Amino acid sequence: QKEGAARDIAVSAMREAVEIAGREGIALDEKDIARAMEVMVTLSPEGKCSMLQDIEACRDTEVAIFGGTILTLAEKHEVPVPVNAMLVKIIRAKEETF
């Protein structure tokens, strides 16, 4: 929620997703990122997203559905998505410890 590295990573990942969406004919843009950030600041800082809850419970996450889809479409369109690729690798590495 606060300005800083984590927020920058989130916005960068969203920008990559917006680029891929455009290649797929899906109408997303910077306004959608801004709206997502507006929602994020309204959430409780003590809250935990479902993916974090899955990791804490040593369950497989939905990273294949979200991040995996971005990676597949990025490959299809030959668009680099380094932030999403790294996030997927980090989450998959954590899942491998379960």
C-alpha positions in Angstrom: 0.0 0.0 0.0 2.9 2.4 0.7 5.2 3.9 -1.8 8.3 1.8 -2.2 9.9 -1.3 -3.8 7.0 -3.7 -3.3 4.5 -1.3 -4.8 6.8 -0.6 -7.7 7.1 -4.3 -8.4 3.3 -4.7 -8.3 2.8 -1.8 -10.7 5.5 -3.1 -13.0 3.9 -6.5 -13.1 0.5 -4.9 -13.9 2.1 -2.9 -16.7 3.4 -6.1 -18.2 -0.1 -7.6 -17.9 -1.6 -4.6 -19.6 0.8 -5.0 -22.5 -0.1 -8.6 -22.9 -3.8 -7.8 -22.6 -3.5 -5.3 -25.5 -1.9 -7.9 -27.7 -4.8 -10.2 -26.9 -7.4 -7.5 -27.8 -8.4 -6.9 -24.2 -9.0 -3.3 -23.3 -6.8 -2.6 -20.2 -4.7 0.5 -19.7 -3.0 2.7 -17.1 -6.4 3.7 -15.7 -7.0 0.1 -14.7 -3.7 0.0 -12.9 -4.7 3.3 -11.1 -8.0 1.8 -10.1 -6.4 -1.3 -8.8 -4.1 0.8 -6.7 -7.0 2.9 -5.4 -8.7 -0.3 -4.2 -5.5 -1.6 -2.7 -5.1 1.4 -0.4 -8.6 0.8 1.0 -7.7 -2.7 2.2 -6.7 -3.5 5.7 -2.9 -3.7 6.1 -3.4 -6.8 8.3 -5.2 -8.6 5.5 -3.6 -11.4 3.5 -4.3 -12.2 -0.1 -5.4 -15.8 -1.0 -2.0 -16.6 -2.5 -0.2 -15.6 0.8 -2.7 -17.7 2.8 -2.0 -20.6 0.5 1.8 -20.3 1.0 1.4 -20.0 4.8 -0.7 -23.2 4.7 1.8 -24.9 2.4 -0.8 -25.3 -0.3 -0.2 -24.9 -4.0 -1.1 -21.4 -5.2 -3.0 -20.1 -8.2 0.3 -18.8 -9.7 -0.1 -21.1 -12.7 -3.5 -19.6 -13.5 -2.4 -15.9 -13.1 1.3 -15.6 -13.7 1.5 -18.8 -15.8 -1.1 -17.4 -18.2 0.9 -14.1 -18.6 4.1 -16.0 -19.3 2.3 -18.2 -21.9 0.8 -15.2 -23.7 4.0 -13.3 -23.5 5.8 -16.1 -25.2 3.0 -16.2 -27.9 3.5 -12.5 -28.6 7.2 -12.5 -28.1 6.9 -9.8 -25.4 9.4 -9.8 -22.5 7.7 -9.9 -19.0 10.7 -10.1 -16.7 8.8 -9.0 -13.5 6.0 -11.5 -13.9 8.6 -14.2 -14.8 10.5 -13.6 -11.7 7.4 -13.5 -9.5 6.3 -16.8 -10.9 9.7 -18.3 -10.3 9.8 -17.1 -6.7 6.3 -18.5 -5.9 7.1 -21.8 -7.6 10.3 -22.1 -5.7 8.4 -21.6 -2.4 5.8 -24.2 -3.5 8.7 -26.7 -4.1 9.5 -26.5 -0.3 6.0 -27.8 0.7 
